[in-house]
Each structure stands twice: as structure tokens, then as C-alpha cells.
């Protein structure tokens, strides 16, 4: 985990439930500042998540695949 310390990223999940579960796991077990993002959130909640991520209040967003469209963060880690 130290390899990615102080970097940002997106964990893509296949379902809304998985987004919540992975985010909760990373927060509680790994102590990584994480939020979840999916279409089931109200528009106001989605905007709040995006703001927290862009302002680096959180380091990781656990999201369904629609989230990554058009983000512009040079510090986001890619597994490739």
C-alpha cells in the first residue's frame, strides 16, 4: 500500500453495492480516505463526491464505470 501513498485513484466496481462495500472496506480496514459514486446517488450527492475528490479531501473514489468519463487529474494512478 505504501507504493500508492498520497496518490489518487479510482476503483471501478461492477455494481452500486460493490462500490459501497469496497469503499467501506478501504475506509475501515485500510484507512484510505474513500468515497463511493454511482447512479443511485442524488445529483447533489454526486456533485459532493466529485468536489471531495477534486479538492483531494478523499484519495480514492469507488465508482461504477460511468464515473471516469472526462476526469482531469494528472495525479490519478493507472494500473497500466
C-alpha positions as CSV (number, residue, x, y, z in Angstrom):
1,X,0.0,0.0,0.0
2,X,2.9,2.4,0.6
3,X,3.5,2.3,-3.2
4,X,0.4,4.5,-3.7
5,X,0.6,6.6,-0.6
6,X,-0.6,10.2,-1.1
7,X,-1.8,9.4,-4.7
8,X,-5.3,9.5,-6.0
9,X,-7.2,6.8,-7.9
10,X,-10.5,5.3,-9.0
11,X,-11.5,1.8,-8.1
12,X,-14.0,0.6,-10.7
13,X,-16.8,-1.7,-9.5
14,X,-19.4,-3.6,-11.3
15,X,-22.4,-2.7,-9.2
16,X,-23.6,0.0,-6.9
17,X,-23.5,-2.3,-3.9
18,X,-19.9,-3.3,-4.7
19,X,-19.0,0.4,-4.7
20,X,-20.3,0.9,-1.2
21,X,-18.7,-2.3,0.1
22,X,-15.3,-1.6,-1.4
23,X,-15.4,2.0,-0.2
24,X,-16.3,0.9,3.4
25,X,-13.6,-1.7,3.4
26,X,-10.9,0.7,2.2
27,X,-12.0,3.3,4.8
28,X,-12.3,0.9,7.8
29,X,-9.6,-1.7,7.2
30,X,-7.0,0.1,5.1
31,X,-7.5,3.7,6.5
32,X,-7.7,5.1,2.9
33,X,-9.9,8.2,2.5
34,X,-12.5,6.8,0.1
35,X,-16.0,7.7,-1.1
36,X,-18.4,5.8,-3.4
37,X,-20.1,7.1,-6.5
38,X,-22.9,5.6,-8.6
39,X,-26.1,6.5,-10.4
40,X,-28.2,5.7,-7.4
41,X,-26.9,8.8,-5.6
42,X,-28.9,12.0,-5.8
43,X,-27.4,14.7,-8.1
44,X,-26.3,16.8,-5.1
45,X,-24.5,13.8,-3.6
46,X,-22.7,13.1,-6.8
47,X,-21.5,16.7,-7.0
48,X,-20.3,16.5,-3.4
49,X,-18.3,13.3,-4.1
50,X,-16.7,14.9,-7.2
51,X,-15.8,18.0,-5.2
52,X,-14.2,16.0,-2.4
53,X,-12.1,14.1,-4.9
54,X,-11.1,17.1,-6.9
55,X,-10.1,19.0,-3.8
56,X,-8.2,16.0,-2.5
57,X,-10.4,15.6,0.6
58,X,-10.5,12.0,-0.4
59,X,-7.9,10.0,-2.3
60,X,-10.0,7.2,-3.9
61,X,-13.4,7.0,-5.4
62,X,-15.1,3.6,-5.7
63,X,-17.3,4.0,-8.7
64,X,-19.2,2.3,-11.4
65,X,-17.6,2.7,-14.8
66,X,-19.5,5.9,-15.7
67,X,-17.6,8.0,-13.2
68,X,-14.3,8.1,-15.1
69,X,-15.6,9.8,-18.2
70,X,-13.8,13.1,-18.5
71,X,-11.9,13.4,-15.3
72,X,-8.8,15.6,-15.5
73,X,-6.4,14.7,-12.7
74,X,-2.7,14.3,-13.5
75,X,-2.1,12.5,-10.2
76,X,-4.5,9.7,-10.8
77,X,-2.8,6.3,-10.7
78,X,-3.3,3.9,-13.5
79,X,-2.6,0.2,-13.1
80,X,-1.0,0.1,-16.6
